[in-house]
Structure formats: C-alpha cells, structure tokens
Amino acid sequence: MTMEKLSVKKSDLHEDVPKKVEIGGKAIAVILHKGKVYAINAICTHKGGPLDEGKVEQDEIICPWHHGRFNIMTGKANSNTPWVKDTQEYKIITDETTGELSVEI
C-alpha cells in the first residue's frame, strides 16, 4: 500500500457533504464529518450506486439509489440494510498545516 496525495484539500470539503475523487483507478468518497476526514469506496456494493451523491446521517452515508447504509469510518454495512455488503474504507491523513489530504491505496 502507498500513500497518494489527493487533488482536494480539507478546506475544499463541507461538513457531511461527500466529495468524489479518483485516484489509482479507484473512485473514493471523501467526507468531512465532525471535523475529521474519512474516505470510503464511492461505489455502492449493491448495484453500483454513487455513494458520493448520498446523504450523511449520524455516522453513516446512505446510497441514493436503494438506501443502503454504510458507516463512514469503517465501511461496514448497516445490518438494517442487508442487501449491501461492507465497502472499502481507506486510511486518510490530513496535514494540519497545509490541509493537504493523502490516502492509502
């Protein structure tokens, strides 16, 4: 695994509004939540819905297509939405001086 710098900075993000970035051939949803940045796979494990277009509620992102729910910190699927499987969570590092973000892929 390697750390890759993202094209967005922490200052580009808005609280609980996912932003899609493409890196290393992967679509990743980057989410600023409670002041911390998280990253998960941007593609829903059910039918490929765009998680980056989903709504964040509490600690979960909700797929806009079929309402599968994923924990944004762990990628774990909510047991109340059994039609989805866990998704990939990515380690993300924020440089607090510059706001630059790097993700481990």
Backbone as CSV, one residue per row, in Angstrom:
resi,resn,N_x,N_y,N_z,CA_x,CA_y,CA_z,C_x,C_y,C_z
1,MET,0.835,-1.180,0.000,0.000,0.000,0.000,0.884,1.249,0.000
2,THR,0.420,2.252,-0.711,1.153,3.510,-0.779,0.237,4.672,-0.435
3,MET,0.828,5.761,0.039,0.073,6.976,0.317,0.084,7.834,-0.937
4,GLU,-1.095,8.267,-1.345,-1.236,9.108,-2.528,-1.905,10.421,-2.128
5,LYS,-1.353,11.527,-2.614,-1.915,12.841,-2.321,-3.190,13.050,-3.143
6,LEU,-4.233,13.569,-2.495,-5.494,13.818,-3.188,-5.496,15.195,-3.837
7,SER,-6.373,15.371,-4.809,-6.488,16.641,-5.520,-7.301,17.668,-4.733
8,VAL,-7.911,17.258,-3.639,-8.682,18.174,-2.801,-7.980,18.355,-1.459
9,LYS,-8.216,19.493,-0.846,-7.698,19.777,0.485,-8.866,19.746,1.467
10,LYS,-8.534,19.689,2.724,-9.573,19.685,3.763,-10.468,20.916,3.626
11,SER,-9.869,22.049,3.274,-10.645,23.296,3.136,-11.622,23.261,1.964
12,ASP,-11.453,22.301,1.034,-12.373,22.150,-0.099,-13.638,21.394,0.293
13,LEU,-13.613,20.759,1.453,-14.727,19.914,1.885,-15.702,20.698,2.754
14,HIS,-16.961,20.273,2.702,-18.010,20.841,3.549,-18.525,19.739,4.461
15,GLU,-18.820,20.080,5.680,-19.266,19.107,6.687,-20.414,18.248,6.142
16,ASP,-20.210,16.927,6.183,-21.201,15.918,5.800,-21.660,15.998,4.349
17,VAL,-20.826,16.555,3.478,-21.105,16.582,2.037,-19.994,15.788,1.346
18,PRO,-20.292,14.549,0.905,-19.259,13.721,0.270,-18.720,14.348,-1.016
19,LYS,-17.450,14.125,-1.270,-16.820,14.598,-2.499,-16.105,13.414,-3.128
20,LYS,-16.362,13.197,-4.403,-15.737,12.079,-5.122,-14.382,12.494,-5.666
21,VAL,-13.398,11.629,-5.442,-12.077,11.806,-6.046,-11.693,10.483,-6.707
22,GLU,-10.939,10.588,-7.772,-10.437,9.394,-8.468,-8.946,9.332,-8.225
23,ILE,-8.486,8.186,-7.749,-7.057,8.023,-7.513,-6.691,6.544,-7.667
24,GLY,-5.647,6.292,-8.374,-5.211,4.918,-8.591,-6.274,4.045,-9.221
25,GLY,-7.107,4.639,-10.089,-8.172,3.891,-10.745,-9.357,3.585,-9.856
26,LYS,-9.397,4.205,-8.683,-10.492,3.966,-7.737,-11.286,5.237,-7.516
27,ALA,-12.599,5.082,-7.384,-13.473,6.201,-7.024,-13.642,6.165,-5.508
28,ILE,-13.283,7.260,-4.865,-13.314,7.336,-3.412,-14.196,8.506,-2.981
29,ALA,-15.058,8.264,-2.002,-15.869,9.330,-1.414,-15.120,9.854,-0.190
30,VAL,-14.800,11.125,-0.208,-14.100,11.774,0.897,-15.136,12.601,1.650
31,ILE,-15.173,12.418,2.972,-16.225,13.029,3.778,-15.625,13.712,4.998
32,LEU,-15.949,14.994,5.170,-15.600,15.717,6.381,-16.769,15.532,7.346
33,HIS,-16.483,14.883,8.480,-17.553,14.556,9.436,-17.056,14.852,10.845
34,LYS,-17.755,15.741,11.510,-17.381,16.156,12.873,-15.933,16.642,12.915
35,GLY,-15.530,17.354,11.850,-14.203,17.954,11.798,-13.077,17.030,11.368
36,LYS,-13.374,15.757,11.140,-12.364,14.787,10.727,-12.688,14.282,9.316
37,VAL,-11.652,13.930,8.564,-11.843,13.477,7.178,-11.788,11.954,7.119
38,TYR,-12.751,11.384,6.385,-12.840,9.932,6.181,-12.915,9.654,4.687
39,ALA,-12.572,8.413,4.309,-12.631,8.028,2.903,-13.104,6.589,2.787
40,ILE,-14.108,6.382,1.927,-14.597,5.032,1.627,-14.798,4.917,0.124
41,ASN,-14.966,3.687,-0.331,-15.248,3.433,-1.739,-16.504,4.218,-2.125
42,ALA,-16.474,4.888,-3.260,-17.599,5.711,-3.693,-18.668,4.919,-4.435
43,ILE,-18.464,3.619,-4.616,-19.407,2.792,-5.366,-20.129,1.850,-4.400
44,CYS,-21.448,1.897,-4.385,-22.241,1.039,-3.506,-22.054,-0.430,-3.886
45,THR,-21.986,-1.278,-2.875,-21.780,-2.712,-3.100,-23.036,-3.425,-3.597
46,HIS,-24.163,-2.744,-3.634,-25.410,-3.380,-4.065,-25.552,-3.351,-5.583
47,LYS,-25.773,-2.183,-6.145,-25.969,-2.057,-7.593,-25.075,-0.993,-8.203
48,GLY,-24.016,-0.601,-7.485,-23.067,0.356,-8.036,-23.485,1.805,-7.930
49,GLY,-24.397,2.109,-7.027,-24.849,3.485,-6.839,-23.722,4.407,-6.390
50,PRO,-23.872,5.706,-6.657,-22.829,6.677,-6.332,-22.916,7.138,-4.873
51,LEU,-22.128,6.531,-3.996,-22.171,6.919,-2.587,-21.781,8.379,-2.391
52,ASP,-20.949,8.913,-3.286,-20.557,10.319,-3.169,-21.735,11.270,-3.374
53,GLU,-22.853,10.760,-3.873,-24.062,11.571,-4.024,-25.054,11.295,-2.896
54,GLY,-24.640,10.447,-1.951,-25.507,10.069,-0.846,-25.563,11.116,0.252
55,LYS,-26.495,10.900,1.145,-26.704,11.791,2.284,-26.016,11.190,3.508
56,VAL,-25.363,12.046,4.297,-24.727,11.603,5.535,-25.689,11.869,6.684
57,GLU,-25.954,10.816,7.461,-26.778,10.918,8.663,-26.022,10.247,9.794
58,GLN,-25.828,10.976,10.863,-25.052,10.494,12.003,-23.690,10.037,11.489
59,ASP,-23.326,8.784,11.633,-22.015,8.306,11.176,-22.119,7.451,9.920
60,GLU,-23.219,7.587,9.180,-23.435,6.746,8.002,-23.687,7.574,6.747
61,ILE,-23.326,6.959,5.625,-23.686,7.523,4.336,-24.748,6.609,3.737
62,ILE,-25.751,7.202,3.109,-26.886,6.460,2.562,-26.828,6.525,1.044
63,CYS,-26.813,5.362,0.409,-26.796,5.307,-1.050,-28.087,5.932,-1.597
64,PRO,-27.961,6.829,-2.578,-29.162,7.476,-3.109,-30.049,6.556,-3.955
65,TRP,-29.531,5.418,-4.389,-30.327,4.537,-5.239,-31.264,3.637,-4.444
66,HIS,-30.748,2.864,-3.506,-31.583,1.885,-2.799,-31.457,1.992,-1.289
67,HIS,-30.853,3.083,-0.836,-30.804,3.441,0.587,-29.998,2.496,1.465
68,GLY,-29.010,1.812,0.873,-28.068,1.053,1.685,-27.278,2.024,2.552
69,ARG,-26.940,1.594,3.751,-26.258,2.470,4.712,-24.893,1.893,5.073
70,PHE,-23.886,2.772,5.091,-22.521,2.376,5.392,-21.931,3.318,6.437
71,ASN,-21.211,2.756,7.393,-20.503,3.567,8.369,-19.339,4.252,7.658
72,ILE,-19.255,5.574,7.750,-18.210,6.282,7.001,-16.820,6.098,7.597
73,MET,-16.747,5.645,8.847,-15.444,5.452,9.486,-14.868,4.068,9.233
74,THR,-15.746,3.082,9.030,-15.291,1.695,8.902,-15.658,1.040,7.570
75,GLY,-16.628,1.591,6.848,-17.118,0.971,5.617,-18.097,-0.160,5.867
76,LYS,-18.394,-0.456,7.125,-19.315,-1.553,7.469,-20.747,-1.210,7.052
77,ALA,-21.404,-2.199,6.466,-22.805,-2.044,6.087,-23.680,-2.124,7.336
78,ASN,-24.722,-1.332,7.370,-25.678,-1.359,8.473,-26.495,-2.646,8.360
79,SER,-26.671,-3.345,9.474,-27.403,-4.621,9.457,-28.873,-4.439,9.099
80,ASN,-29.388,-3.214,9.171,-30.771,-2.951,8.771,-30.914,-2.812,7.256
81,THR,-29.794,-2.822,6.539,-29.823,-2.806,5.070,-29.038,-4.022,4.567
82,PRO,-29.621,-5.222,4.735,-28.897,-6.463,4.434,-28.602,-6.693,2.948
83,TRP,-29.140,-5.874,2.076,-28.881,-6.051,0.642,-27.521,-5.471,0.244
84,VAL,-26.833,-4.786,1.155,-25.494,-4.284,0.853,-24.452,-5.014,1.693
85,LYS,-23.246,-5.111,1.147,-22.107,-5.702,1.853,-21.185,-4.566,2.290
86,ASP,-20.284,-4.882,3.217,-19.299,-3.895,3.639,-18.558,-3.350,2.417
87,THR,-18.124,-2.100,2.526,-17.343,-1.492,1.459,-15.950,-1.158,1.979
88,GLN,-15.068,-0.808,1.086,-13.681,-0.491,1.438,-13.597,0.857,2.138
89,GLU,-12.891,0.883,3.257,-12.560,2.124,3.963,-11.085,2.366,3.715
90,TYR,-10.709,3.606,3.539,-9.319,3.946,3.262,-8.749,4.817,4.377
91,LYS,-7.511,4.532,4.743,-6.819,5.368,5.722,-6.503,6.697,5.049
92,ILE,-6.844,7.774,5.722,-6.591,9.103,5.169,-5.831,9.925,6.206
93,ILE,-4.871,10.676,5.735,-4.060,11.520,6.611,-4.229,12.968,6.175
94,THR,-4.459,13.827,7.158,-4.593,15.258,6.911,-3.353,15.967,7.429
95,ASP,-2.716,16.750,6.571,-1.625,17.611,7.013,-2.291,18.848,7.604
96,GLU,-2.266,18.970,8.918,-2.987,20.052,9.595,-2.398,21.419,9.288
97,THR,-1.168,21.482,8.809,-0.558,22.764,8.460,-1.045,23.266,7.109
98,THR,-1.059,22.366,6.109,-1.417,22.767,4.743,-2.844,22.383,4.356
99,GLY,-3.440,21.441,5.091,-4.767,20.945,4.742,-4.753,19.896,3.653
100,GLU,-3.552,19.524,3.184,-3.462,18.514,2.125,-3.876,17.137,2.684
101,LEU,-4.514,16.375,1.819,-5.001,15.052,2.187,-4.261,13.986,1.398
102,SER,-3.922,12.898,2.089,-3.307,11.748,1.435,-4.085,10.511,1.847
103,VAL,-4.227,9.580,0.916,-4.985,8.364,1.175,-4.099,7.158,0.875
104,GLU,-4.276,6.112,1.669,-3.512,4.884,1.466,-4.296,3.977,0.528
105,ILE,-3.689,3.660,-0.612,-4.350,2.751,-1.555,-3.444,1.576,-1.866
